[in-house]
Amino acid sequence: MDTPLEQKTDEELVRLVQRKNETAFGVVMSRYQPKLLRYGRKFLSDTAPIEDVVQEVFIKAYQNIQSFDTARPFSPWIYRIAHNMFANALRARDRLPFITVDLDMFSAHTAYEIDPAGDEERGQTRALVERGLASLSPLYREVLVLYYIEQLSYQEITEVLHVPIGTVGIRLRRAREALKKYV
Amino acid sequence: MSEEHNIQKKVLDKIRAGSVGMRSHAYFVARASLIGITAGLVLIFSLFVLSYVFFSIRESGTHLLLTFGAHGVATFAALFPWAFFILCLLLLFFLGEMIRRHTSAYRLSLIRLFGGILSGSIALSALIMLTPLHSSFLSAADHDRLPFLKSWYDQIHRSHTDRGIYRGTVVTVATSSFTIAHNETDPDSDEGTWTVEPPTNFNIRALAVGEKVYVAGTAAAGTIRAFGIRVVPPRLK
């Protein structure tokens, strides 16, 4: 007997979607919609509705689903699409330049997950993040949201932001320092 | 209707109505192939330009200026083919960006990625220098048989007497000076005959008639007061 769709993994569902199973895509959407709405609201730090942007994320994901390799985890892939859409929305809203140079990306050192303080520190910092997020620049805001709120690993954040793992570590450290100054 | 169901319904309605379609697997294969081919072409052209830069420096003898002290280094910098070099860097940067955007190379730091591309390109260009590619193009350009890039190769023989650089063949050697003349059999455009007064540390007795020399100095009334002289190695004659 087939496993119900709700009990399948993301990757199993996507395999079905690639075979034009729309119901499976509905299950994928129901799994990721709350996460993407939360990610978008925190990243954009905006009170304006972002449902339209999330809807576009799902449409883009569906259009490009055949490019997804089901041997790899699905979560960073859809977060990557969301990141691009949210970043575009942010650029349009704040009139930010399309291309920015991030000197942290020149970093050659390796960041080791996880923070030395571990889960307890992660919980405490998460509370700080909830309070002080709006005061940070989008660059730092996003990495904090992905790590502390969306609970992604350094490796997954690398896949979402398309930056080296060392850059993820540097951004997180700087974001935490900035956060402590504000809160 | 809840916000959650509203988004899902809107998306599924668009899919079912056919206004949102799924791109085929073949589309992504074709796109990846196109990107791969473009990257390959950019790499080949970059390597061609970079190896041309090295070849033109070696073939024109400009690299000998680096042995003429600070004045020589400054002249070398002035004669360096910056336009080609910058074109090459831009191409390699474009290539790096393509690789970073379309492969997993974003996991590397920019220093590692671009450093690797640059050092790899220099190594490959050095290998190209070992082949007769540029020599045959230069020869074809000299004989007006090169249908493309002729102006690139013509510059290699361009005269730099305006910058105090003279090339010629030794025709006479005296005790404290020697005379050079442009060799009509080579395609260099350094026309004229000059008497060269070498710097004090130059061993004029080691010089032989018929040798090709590269002289840097200031000229007045047919006499060059040289600050640097190098006999051109036979390979470059």
Interface residues (C-beta under 8 A of the other chain):
Chain A: K20 E22 F25 G26 M29 S30 Q33 P34 L37 E51 V54 Q55 F58 I59 Y62 Q63 N64 I65 Q66 S67 M105 F106 S107 A108 T158 H162 V163 P164 I165 G166 T167
Chain B: E3 E4 N6 I7 Q8 K10 V11 L12 K14 I15 R16 V20 G21 M22 R23 S24 H25 Y27 F28 R100 R101 Y106 R107 L108 S109 L110 I111 R112
